[in-house]
Amino acid sequence: NCALAQVSADFAVPFLDLPAAVGDWSAWRAGALAGDGVHPGAEGYAHVARAFAEWTAWREWVDRD
């Protein structure tokens, strides 16, 4: 995550600190453990989607004309 943040800064592109934005990864972990051990269920993905939906850089890019 730190290396990706630095590369993003070097290239002057937005960076979303996803671990910090999601915060509580318990839904992701629970879904992954219930499934294949890696991929979460809908609730885990919903937390990630919410983090992106609330990220200003993403909203600006999606909403551009």
C-alpha positions, 0 to 999 in steps of 0.5 A: 500500500505504501509503495503504491501510494508513492508511485501514485504520488510520483505520477501525480495520480489519485490514490485511494488508501483502501485499507484505511477507507474501508476500515473494518475488514471483518465482512471481507474476512468472514465472506472469504472464510465462508467461501474460497478463502480469498474472495468475500461475499456481497457484503465484503465487496459492498464495503469496498464499493462504498469506499470507492463511491465516497472517494472524491477522485472517483466521483469526479472521474465518473461524473465528468462530462 
